[in-house]
């Protein structure tokens, strides 16, 4: 596909999703493709697209998928906050962090600043940092992080799409509650 269109599949999806307004014009995705762990702890939860009609195109589905994952992140952050673990800044890395659009959607939906580090190899870096502190190469985790991690970009939450995202989030939360009994029928 990349050879034919001259861009990666991630770039193609970003391009399609960027054409769709925030809230995906009412299309909402529950990203429970393998059940759901935190915060609902339901192995029988299922993925759902809600709001499908003839006006929805590929970009709607891609954007709804991005928003659905961001709604799940917001749900987790709310539960953590209610338990006393308030998060001020998120760090994003890996595949989805390479999407400027998706990372911005996450910032907007969660209301949290998101920092994207310059390295995309967080797992390897983390293991090296743990080992470095463990063998005494670095005196503390704070020092090794300060010496090795640089921020590539920052996404600040915006307010322009807040109403659309709030409506989508309320639908997202209601969908599981209204469908969970059906999800358990096999």
N, C-alpha and C positions, 0 to 999 in steps of 0.2 A: 504494500500500500504506500509506504514512504517513497519508494522509487517511482511510483506512478504519479503521486501528487506532490512530491518534493517536500513533504513535511511529515513529522512523526504522527502517530495516532493520537498522542496526547495533545499535540498542537491542533490537530483536526477537531478533537472533542472540545478543546477550549474555544476554538473559533465558532463552532456550532452553538455552544452554550452561551457565549458572549452576546449572541443575537437575540437571546430570550431575556425578558425583563426579570428582575428579582421576584421570587415567589413562583416562577415558572408558570404563570397564568393559571394557578390553581392545581397544578400537577404536583403531588407530594409522594415521596418515596420513603418507605420503611426499609432500612438496609439490613434486615435480619435474614441474611442469606444462609446462615448456619446456626439458626437460633440466635439468641442474644444473651450475652453475659451481662455485665454491669450496664445500666443500673436496674434492669428488670429481671435478670436471672431467669430466663425462660428458654429452655432448650427447644421448645416447640414453636417459638415465634417464627414467623415467616416474612419474607420480603414481599412488599406490596407496592404497586403503583396505583395511586388513587387520583381520580380527576381526568381520566383519559377521555378525550372526545376527538372529533375529526379535525379540530384546529391544531392538535399537538403534532409536532414534527420531531425529528431526531434531536435537535437542539434542546427541546423541552425535556426530553428524557435524560439527556446528559446533564443538564443543569439541575433537574430535580434530583438526580443521583448525587450530585455534589452537595446540594442543599440538604438532602436527607442525611448524609454523613455528618454534615455540620450541625444539624438538629440533634443528632445522637451525641455529638461532642458537647453541645450546650446542656443536654439532659444530664450527662455525666458530671459536668461542672457544677450544675445546680445541686445535685445530690451530694457531691463532695463539699460544696459550700455549706449546705445544711448540716453536714457532719463536722464542720469546723475547719475543713481544709480549703480555705479560700485561695484561689489562683489569680494572680494579677497579670502575669505574662505567660504566653504559651511559646514553646519552641517547636518548630515544624521542620521535619527532615524526611528524606525518602522521596518516593515517586510523586505523591500528590503535592509536596512542597515545591516541586518544579513547576507547578501550575500557578501562575500569578493570580488568575481568576479564582481558582478553587481556594487558595490561601486567603484571598481577600473575602470571599464568601464566608469562610470560617471565622475570620475576624469580625465581620459585620454581624453574623448570627450570634456569636458568643459574646460580643461586646468586649473582647479581649485583644490586646496588642499581641501580634504574633511576630516573633523573630525567627528568621531563617538563617542558620549558620552557613558558613562558606563551604564546609565539607558535607558531602552527601554520604559519607561512610561512618555514620554515627555508631553503629554497633562495633566496628573495628576500633574506632577511636576510644569508645567507652571501655572496651576490654584493655586496651593499652594503658589508659589512664588508671584503671583499677590496679593493674599490675605495677605500674610506676609508683603509685602510692604504697602498694603492698610491699615492695622491695626497698622502699626508702629513697627512691630516685626523686620523689617530690614529697614535701612534708605534709601536704594536705590536698584534698580534692579541689578546694577553692583555688589554690595556687596553680595546679595543673590545668584547670579549666581556664583560668585567666591567661595562662601562657600559650594555650593551644587552640582555643575556640574563638573564632572571629565571626561577627554577624555580617552576612551578605546583604540582607535587606530586611526591612521592617514593614509590617502591614498594620496600620492603625484602623480601628473599627470606624465605620462611617455611619451616618444617621439618615442618609437620603432614602435608603431602602428599608428602614426599620419597620414601618407599618406592614409592608408586604411580608417581611420575614417573620414578624410576630404572628400574623395571621397564619402563615404556613406552619409555624411551630405549634400553634394551638391545634391545628388540624393533625399534624404529626402525632402529637401526644394523644389526641382523642382516637385516632385510628387504631392504635394498639389496644387501648382500653375497650373499644367497641368490637374488636375482632379477635381478642385473645381466646374466647371460648370456642370460636370456629377453628382457630389455629390448633386447638387441642383435639379436635375431632379428626380421626384418620379413617 
